[in-house]
Amino acid sequence: MYNKNHFCKIQNDKNNNEWVDWIEEALAKGYFKYYEIETFKNIQVIGSGAFGKVYRANWKNVERYLALKSFFNLDNITVKEIVHELKLQRDVDFHGNVIRFYGITKLESENKIDQTINYMLVMEYADGGTLRDYLKNNFNRLTWTDKYNLAYQLACSVSCLHDEGIVHRDLHSRNVLVHQNSIRLADFGLSKRIDEASRTRSKLLGMTPYIDPKVLLNNNLKLNKKSDVYSIGVLLWEISSGYPPFHYEPNQVSLIYEISQNRREEIIPNTPYNYSNLYTECWNGEPINRPNIHEVVNRLKFILNFSNSITACQRNDMNYMSNQTNSRLREILTPSSTKISLHGELSQMIENFNNMNTNDIDRMTTNRQINVNILSVQLSIVAKEIADLIFREINVRNMVNEKHVFDCLRNHNVNSREIFDWILNDQNNLNSIFLLGYFFYCGIETGRNEYKAFGLFNYASGQGHLLAQRYVGECYEFGRGITKNEDVAYEYYKTLARKGYAMGQFKLGCFFEYGLVVRKNLEIAAYWYEKAAYHGNLVASKALGYLYMVGNGVDENHQKAFELFKKSAEGEDLDGIVLLGNCYSDGIGISIDKPKAAALYQKAACLGHKVAQYNLSIIYDEGVGIEKDLDRAIYWYNRSKEDVSFDDDNHSSVSFSSNSNDNTDDDNDNYDDDDGEESNHYRIQRNPENKQHGRNYGIFFGPHY
């Protein structure tokens, strides 16, 4: 039973008339259905909150329940926000996961002196109650597929709001309802708006864990779509745990500060990584690092679809076994023209059943293996090959040619979307965790996101994944996805170096050569370069070769420099090819061989090496070791300028001359055409500071390779 005094009362004063008139006009014009209060029966209170109560009732003789939503203090502020809520409800009422609004009912006072109007919203009734109550009562029977489904429906309903330009601003497990095991989103921020407008923030203190921490300590900031995503993240965690966040915390005031300082709930053990990774991204303290709601929906859809496909596969296996069992039983029980004894028939049935059971188990296992193989075996092999490819290239070249990754996929007839989806759902495997980070790092099949990449690298690194450790070092070195910290980067590289991996040894050489966080020491740099070169690192070979060529940290040894450059060039390292060309051009550790130098420059130039293109332009201009060709000289010079900025210390401007008799030596090739105007007289003009045979030797070297 209910008491009329429990319903809201609104006084008919001037402040309220505007919004009351709006409601009355909407009812009069049929915008909302009006229900006579007398048509409701069996009215019972089913919930109470900070601003009102919710009742369950039957309408007329219909057995189906409806919900009646009332308000304690229906003043001007509340009525205004109810009107706003009704407008929002009208915009999204079509969505299946949004609670239905059916109309309005009102109870007018019979007191002629104190005339009041009691407005209530007539809503769809959710038989599962709030999400919080639903999880409390049903959690033990929920499968992960059930949890994924709840999470997906919740995200879809919020996505609908965002598509309509609506920010909910008050998502928590008491504002989300469940009807017939499906999500129903209710109260589109109504309580929040009333709370803010009436300055009664203390009433909603219990919802602190769901609120964007950016606004917890700064009331001037407005909640936005990324704030809803934060709340979604907390709700996804709640769906995985079965209980509210920080429900054991007695001091909600101190919790506000702790959450603002990045305190979060612990991940529930055995939570699938792709699910926990999603909600931890959602509740990131920085809104810019949170996914938008559409990304949340898409990722949950993939997780749900994959879970359903595995369930369907298992169901098909069981159906197969059941059908085979029934078929065998029919065969056994079908009367035979040959009479056999009852004892013999039973014996045969038992034997057949035993045989059938064993065979069907084998068939079921085989069938499941076939289905799983189609989904996973090939992709797991491809994923491992890609991880191995990246490891080899980083260990040998200190960089990855992305084309080689796509070539690997093409060789297996797999596209990048397929492998991305696979690794996204295989997040219990360290290689897959690393590869997902690598795809985010490079922007393969997803937007480039260095923050997400670092998180995945860091997780895999903590589990001992060597390649992930190297990329964590790189992220710290360059400030990618994390605050730049070369000290931390050095420690990661040192760990790899001491384990004997060239990728770490080479980086230590760089740190010592250029004095990054350690005292500059060319002897130690040469030591680590030599270690890395011994283990096959081509970049270390050319770096060490350069030290031998100029006598830095080691005794000058052109023969050794030549051998190291040659080793690098034979490994198809473009810088090594150019340096070897310089050796042949200028007689460094080998007899001068201009045609050989030209051939090496040509090879590297055709593959896009800018310095090789520049050096080739010089050779064509001079006609030494190759036939003089000014058109090609100009062509290769122009190619060398594309998308590259030459360093004043190592590069020069270039001009060309059609005067074949001009054989001025390098030190005198130092003039510009008058007034910079075009002329038929062009000639190479090299930087006088770059005395090393007119070639560029320095573009390959710097503190970061």
N, C-alpha and C positions, 0 to 999 in steps of 0.2 A: 504493500500500500504506500501511498505518498501523501504528503502534507502540502497543501497549497502554499504554505508559508516558506517551503523549501525552495520554491521557484523564485526567479529574479523579479525584481520590481523596478519599474522605470517611472520616474515622476515626470509629468507633462509640464516641464518648465520650458522657458524660451530656448535654453541651450540645447535641449534634447529634440525640440520640434523638428529641426531641419532633417535629422537622420531618421526620426520616426516617420516623418512625412515621406521620406524616400522609400522606406519599407512598405508603408501603406500604399503608396502609388504603384510600386512594383507588384504588389499583390492584386491591386485593382485592375491593372493592365494584363494580368496573367503571366507576368515574367516568372513568378514563382507560384507553385501550387499552395493553396491554403488548406490546412487541415483543422477541422473543428476539434477542440480538445476533448469534447465528449465522445468522439469516435475512437479514442484510445482506451484500451482495457489492460488490465494486469500490469500496471505501471510499477516498476521496481528500480531502485537505485542500483547501478552496477559499477559506478566509478565516481571518484571525487578528486578534483585537483585544486590548484591554487585559486582558480577563478570561477569555478562552477562545478556542476554535477552532470553526470550522464545517466539517463534512465533507459530501461528496456521496456517496450510495450507492444501489444498487439493492436493492429488497426482493424476496426470493425470485427468481422468474423474470420479474417485472414489469420491463419496459424503462423505465418511468417512474422518474425520480429522486426521492429524498427527501433532506431535509437533516437532519443530526445535529448538535446544538449541545452542545458540552461546555464545562466550566469548569476553569480552571487550579487554583483553590484552593476546593474545595467545602467550606468551613467552615460553621459554624453561621449566620453572617451571610448567606452566599450561598444556602444551602438555604432559609432563611427568605424571602429575596427571590424565589427561584424559586417557592416556594409562592404567594407574593403574585401573581407574574406569571401563574401558571396560573389563578388565580381571575379575574384581569382578562381573560385570554384567553378564558375560558369565557363572559364577559359580552358580548364583541364578535365572537366567532368567526363570526357569521352574515354579517358585512359582506364584500362582495366584494373590497374593497381592503385587507383585513386578512389577514396571513399565516396560513395554516391550521396549527393544532396538532393532530397526529394521535395522539400518545401519548408513552410513555416507554420507553426501553430502559436496561439496566444491565449492567455487566460486573463480576462478582464476582471478587475475587482468589483465586488457587489457593493462595496462601501461607497456611498455617494459623496462622503466628505473626503476620503483618501482614495481618490481614483488612481489606480495604477494599472499598467499593462505588463504582463509577463510574457515576453517573447521566448520561444524555444525553436531551435533548428531541428528539423526532421531529417535524419540521416540514415544511411544504410547501417544495419547492425552487423558487427563483426563477431562471429561466434567464438573465435579463438581469443578474444580480448586483445590486450596490448601485446606487442612483441615481447616485452619483458615477462609478462605472465605466461605467454605461449612457450617461451624457452624454458621457463621454470617448470612447467607442467609436462612438456613433451621432449625435452632435450635428449633423454636417454634413448629414444627411439629414432632420432634423426640420423640419417646417413650423411656422408659428406655431399652427396648429390642433393639431398634435401637442403642442406645449408647453403650450397652454391645457388640453388634455385631461389631461396629467400633473399640472398644477397643480390642476385641479378635482378629480381623484381623490384627490390628497393631502389637500386641504381637506376633502373628504367623509369620509375615513377618520378624520381628527382630530375632525371634528364628531360622528362616531359615538361616539368616546371621551368627548367632553365631555357628550354627551347621557346617557351612563351614569355621569356624575360622575367620570370618570377624567381626570387630567391626565398627559400623557405625560412632560413635563419633560426630555426628552433627544432632541429632534428634530434630526437632522442627516442629511446625504446618505449616511452609512454605515449608518444605522439604517432607511433607507427602501430597499426592494428593488423590483425591476422583474421581472415575469413576463409574457412574451408581450406586451410593450409596455404593460403595465398596472401601476399602482402596487400594492405590497403593503407595508403598514405592519408593522414588526416591532419587537420589544424595547420594550415599553411603559414605558420608563423604568427597566428592570431594571439596566442598566449604571450609570445615574446613582445609583440607590438603593444599589447595592453600593459604588460609589465613595464616597458620603457616609458610609455606615455604617462602612466600613473606613478612612476618612480617607486616601484615596489620590488626592486631587484632581489631583495633577500628571499622572496618567495620561491625563486627559481635556483637558489644556491645549490640544490641537490643535482642540478644538471651541469655543473661545472665541467666534468670530464668531456662533455660533448661539444663544448664551446671553443671556437678558434682561439688559441692562446694569444694571438696578436691583440685581441680585444679584451682579454681578461684583465690586463693591467692598464688599458687605455680605452676608456669609455667613449672617447671622441672618434675612434675608428669605427667604420660601419662594416657589418657583416656582409659578405658578398658570396658569389658562387663558389669560390675556393673555400670559403668557410663551410658551406654545405658539404663540400668534398671532405673536409676535415672530419665533420660529424659522421659522414658515411664510413670513413676509416674506422672510427671508434665503434660504430654499429656492426661493421664486418667482424671486428674482433669479438664483440659481444655475441654474435651469432656463432662464432667458433668456440666460445667458452661456456655459454649458457647462463652467464650471470653478468650484472652491470659492472662497468669499470670502476675500480677503486671502491667497491662496495664495503670493504673492510676498513676504510679510512674514516675515523671519527671526526677529524678536523678538516672540514671542507675549506675553511679560510686559508690554512697553510697549503692545502692542495692547489689552490689557485696559483700561488707563487711557484710551486714545484713543477706544475705542468708548463708554466711559462718558461721554465728553465729546462724544458725538453724531457721531463719525466713522463714515461708512458707505461702502459701495462706490459707485462712480459708475454711473449708469444707462447701460446699453449703448446705443450709437447705434441709432436706428431702432426702438427698442422702442415699441410702441403706448402712447400716454399713459395710457389707462384701465388698462392692466396695470401700468405702472410706478407710477402714482399709487396703485394698490391696495397694492403691496408696500412702498412708502415709508410709507404709513399704518400698515401692519402693524409695521414696525420703528421706529416712533416711540419716542423715549426715554421718554415718559410713558405708562404703561399705559392711563390713562383716555382718551387720544386714539387708541388703537388700536381698530379695529372688532372685534366679537366674531366667532367662527368662523362663525356662521350668515350674517352679512353678507358675509364673505369668500366663502363657498360661493355665495351668491346672485349676487354680482357676477361671479364666475368663470363661473357658469352662463350668465349673460347674454352675457358676452364669447365664450364657446364657442359658444353657439347662434347668435349673429350671424355668427361666423366660418363655422360650418357652413352657414348659409343662403346666404352668398355663394359658398361652394364648390359647394353644390348648384345654385345658379343658373348658375355657370360650367359645371358638368357637364351640366346640361340643355341649355345652348347647344351644347356639343360633341356631345351625343347627337342633337340636332336636326340639326346639320350632317351627322353621320355617316348618319343615316336618310335625309336628303334625297339625299346622295351615292349611297347604295346604291340608292335608288329610281330615280334617274336612270340609273345604270349598268344596272339591270335593264331599263329601258325601251330603252336603246341596244342591249343584247345579245339582246333577245328577237327571234327570227326574224320577218321581215316577209314578207307574201305577195308583196310586190314585190321582185324580185331586183335588187340593185345590185352594182356592181363592188366588189372588195375595196378598191381604192384609194379609191373613193367612200365606202365604209363607214368606213374608218379616218379619212378626212378629217372625216366627219360626227361620229364619236366624239370626235375631238380638239376640234372646234368646240363640241360639246355639253358636253364636260368643262370647257373653258375658261369657257363661259357659266355652267355650273353652279357652278363654283368661285367666280366673282365674285358671282353671285346669292346663293349660300349664305353668303358672308362678309357680304354686306349684311344678309341675314336674321338671321344670328347677332348682328351688331351691333345691329340693331333690337330683336331679342328681348331681348338683355341690357339695352338701354336701357329697355325697357318694365318689366322686372323690377326694375331698380334704381330706376326712377322711382316704382314702387309703394312701395318701401321708403323712399325718401329725398327725392325732389324736393319733395313737398308739405311734409314735415316740416322740410326745410331752409329753405323759404320761411317757414314758421310761426316757426321759431327766429329767423330774421333779423327778422321783424316784431316779435317779443317784445323782442328786444334794442333795436330802434329805439324801441319804445314806452317802455321803461325809460329810454333815453337822453333822450327828449323830456320825460318827466315829471320826471326828476331835474333837467334843465336849466331847466325852467319852474317846477316846484313844490317842488323839493328833496325830494320823496318820491314813492313809487309807490303808486298805488291798486291793490292786488292784484286787485280785482274786474275791472279793465281787462285784466289779464293773462288771466284766465279767460274774459272776453268775447272776447278775440282767439282763444283756443283754440276756443271754441264756434262762432265765425264760420266756422272752417275744419273743423268737425266732427272735431276732434282733442281727446282728453282729456289730462289732465296726465300720466298714466302713460306714454302713448305718446311724448309729447315728452320726458319725463325719460329714458326708455330710449334715445331717439334721441341726445340730447346726451351721454349717458353713453358712447355708442359712437362719437361724432364728436369725439373729443378732440384731433384735429389741427387743429381750427378754433377760432380765438380766441374767436369769439362763443359757441361751444358750451362752451368752458372757462369763460368768464365766467358763462354761464347755469347751468351745473352748480353753480358757486359760489353763484349767486343762489338756486337752489332749496334748497341746504343752508342758506343764510343765513336764508331765510324758512320753512324746514320744509315745502316743497311736495313731496309724494310721497316724503318721506324725513324722518327725524327731524332737527329743527333742530340743526345742527352748525356753530357759528361758526368752530371751528378748521379744519375742512375747507374751509369757505367762504373763509376768509382765504388758505389755501394756494393755492386756485384763482385767487382774485383777484390774488394776488401774482404768480403765474406769468404770467397774462395781462397784467398790468400791465407786467411786465418785457419783454414782447414788443410793448409800445406800445399796448395796448388802453385807450382813454381812459376808458371807463366803469369798467373794472376799477381804473384809477388812482384814480378818485374814491372807489370803495368801499374800497380799501386805506386811503385817508385817513380814511374814516369808522371803519374798524376800529381804527386807531391812536387816533383821537380819543376813542372810547368804550371802548377795551379789549375789543373783540369778537374773540375767536379769537387775540389777541396781547396782550402787555402794553401797557397804555395808555401812549401817548407822544404828547402833543399837539405837540411839536416836529416829529416826523416827519410827523404829520398836516398841519401847517401847510405843510411843504415840498411835499407832494403837491398840496395845494390851490393853492399859489402857482404850481406848474408849469402846472396847468390854467388858472388865471387869466391867466397871461401868454400862453397860447395863444389867449386870447379866448373861453373857454368860461364861460358864466354860472354854471354849477354851482361852479366854482372861485372866481370873482369874488365871488359871494354869501358863500361861506364865509370868504373873507379879510375881508369887511366885518364878519362876526360876530366874528372873532378880534380885530379892532381896536376894535370897539365895546365888547367886554367884557374886553379886556386879557388874552387867552389867549396865553401864551408871548411876546407882544409888548407893548410899552407901550401902554396904552389911549390911543386917538387917534380922537375922533369925527369929525374932519375927513377923515382917511384912510378911516374906516369909510364915511362918506357917499360918498366918491369911488368906492369899490368897489361899494357898493350901486347907485350911479347907473350904473356900467358894466354891472352884471348886469341892472338894470332895462331898460337900453337894448337888451340882447340877449334880452329877453323873460321874465326871471325874475320871476314874480308875487310871490314871497315878498320879493325885494329891493325891489319897488315899494312894498309896504306898510311894510317896515322903513324905507325912505327917507322915505316919507310921514309916518311917526311922528316922525322926526327933524325934519322941516319943521314939523310941528304944534307941537312943544314947543320948537323952536329949539336943538337939540343938534347941534353940529358944523356947522350951517348957520344962516343967518338964518331966523327964524321966518316962515313963509309958509303961511298956511292955504289959500290958493287952490291952491298947488302940492301941498299935502298932499291936498286933495280930489281933484285930478286923478290923483294916484298911487293913492289908495285906489280911485277909480273904475276905473282900469286893472286893478287887481288883482281887483276885483269882477266886471268884465266877463269876466275869464278864469275865472270860477266858483270863485275862491279863497274859501273860507268866511270866513277871517279878514278878507279884503278886503271882503266883503259886510257884515260886522258893523261894520267901521270906517267904511264908507260910510254905514251906518245911523246911526252916531254923529254923522257930519257933518250929516246931514239933521235929526237930533233936536236938535242943539245949535247949528246954524248955523255950522259950521266950514267956511269957504271957500264957503259956499252959503247961501241963505236957508233958515230953519227950515221943515221940511215934515214934521210929525209922522206923517201917514198914510204918507208915503214911507218914513220910518224904520221904522214898524211893519211895513210890507210886507217890507222887507229883513230885519228881525229874524225875521219869520215864515218867510221862505225859508230862512235859515240854521238856524233852530231845528228846522224839519222835517227838515233833513238831519243833525241830531244835534249841532250846535255848542252847547256848554254855555253859553258866555257869551251867545250869542244867546238861548238859552232863559231865562237869568237876566234879561237886559234885557227880554225880552218879558213876563216875569212882572211886572216893574215897570210896564210900559205898561198891562197889563190891570188892575193894581191902581189905577193913577192915572186910567185912562180918558182919556188924552190921545192924540189921534190915532187912537184906536180905542175902540169901545164898552167901557165898564167891565164887567169880568166876573171876579168873585173866584174862581169855580170854575176858570176858565182860568188865572188868576194862580197859584193853588195848584198846578194841574197842571203848568205850565211850570216853576215853582220846583222841584217835586219831580223833574221830569225833569233839571233842571240839576244836581241833587245826585248823580244816579246815576253810579257809577264815576268820580267826580272828587273831588279834595280841594282845596277852595278855599284860596288863599294869604291869610294874615291881612293882608298889606299891600295886597292888591288887591281883596279880596272882603269880603262882610259876611254876617252872618246875616240871615234874612228872616222877617218875620211879616206877617200880613195883617189888614185891618180891614174889617168889613162896614159901618162907619159912613161913608156916602157924603158926609157933611158935613165929614169931617176933611180939611182941605186944608193941613195943616201943611207948611211948606217943608222942603227937604232937610236943612238943618242941625238941625232939631228932630225929625226922624223917628228918634229915637234911644232907644227904650225897648223893654223886654221885657214880656210878659204876666207877671202876678204868679205867682211860684213855678213858672213854666214850665208851668202847667196849661193844658189845652185850653180855648178860649174862643170865643165867637162874634165876638170883636173881634180881627181880624188886620190887620196892616199891614206894608208893606215897611219893614225896618229896615236902613239902609245904613251901611257903615263910615264914620265921620266923617272918616277920613284920605283916603278916596277922593272927593275934591271935584270930580272931573272930571265934572260933570253927572250924578252918580249912576250913570254907566255904567262898565263895566269896560273899561279901555283896555290893561291890562298883561298879560293872559293869553297873548298871542301872542308876547311877547318874552322872551328869556332868552339865555344864552350859547350854547345849542344849539337850533337850529331843527329 
